[in-house]
Amino acid sequence: MEHRENEVNRYYNDSPPPPYVVPKTNSKSIAALVLGILSIMIPYVGLLIGIVAIIIASVSLKEIKNRMEQGRGLAIAGLVCGIISVALYLLLIAFVLLFTFAISSSDMYSTY
């Protein structure tokens, strides 16, 4: 009987466990996502914004791993958007240069 009373008293005298604290979302991952989307949407400057998005997303992924924060999916999405925009702009630049060289070389051998 005494054992049961001690158990009941211990239950009521103990303080409640601390509330669950949700880990915060890494702010750089949000910035990487926003910059990644903007790099696809904004012409001409999108290449530079895409490079910045890739850098910020990679830094964010390292911070999330070390600090146990949330936002990994946001950082990955920003990284993917940045990589896609940089690849598209580099392909566009390559096609423009190729087209320019093709046009300029065909003018040399013109019969007119």
Residue pairs with C-beta under 8 A, 6 or more apart in sequence:
22 70
23 68
23 69
23 70
24 69
24 70
25 69
25 70
25 71
25 74
26 60
26 63
26 64
26 67
26 69
26 70
26 71
26 74
26 75
28 56
28 57
28 59
28 60
28 63
28 75
29 57
29 60
29 61
29 64
29 71
29 72
29 74
29 75
29 78
30 71
30 74
31 56
31 60
31 78
32 53
32 56
32 57
32 60
32 74
32 75
32 78
32 79
32 82
33 74
33 75
33 77
33 78
33 81
34 78
35 49
35 50
35 52
35 53
35 56
35 78
35 82
36 50
36 53
36 57
36 77
36 78
36 79
36 80
36 81
36 82
36 85
37 78
37 81
38 46
38 49
38 53
39 46
39 47
39 49
39 50
39 52
39 53
39 81
39 82
39 85
39 86
40 46
40 50
40 81
40 84
40 85
40 88
42 49
46 85
46 89
47 85
47 86
47 89
47 90
49 82
49 85
50 81
50 82
50 83
50 85
50 86
50 89
51 82
51 86
52 82
53 78
53 79
53 81
53 82
53 85
54 79
54 82
54 83
54 86
56 78
57 75
57 76
57 78
57 79
57 82
58 79
60 71
60 75
60 78
61 72
61 75
61 76
61 79
63 69
64 70
64 71
64 72
64 75
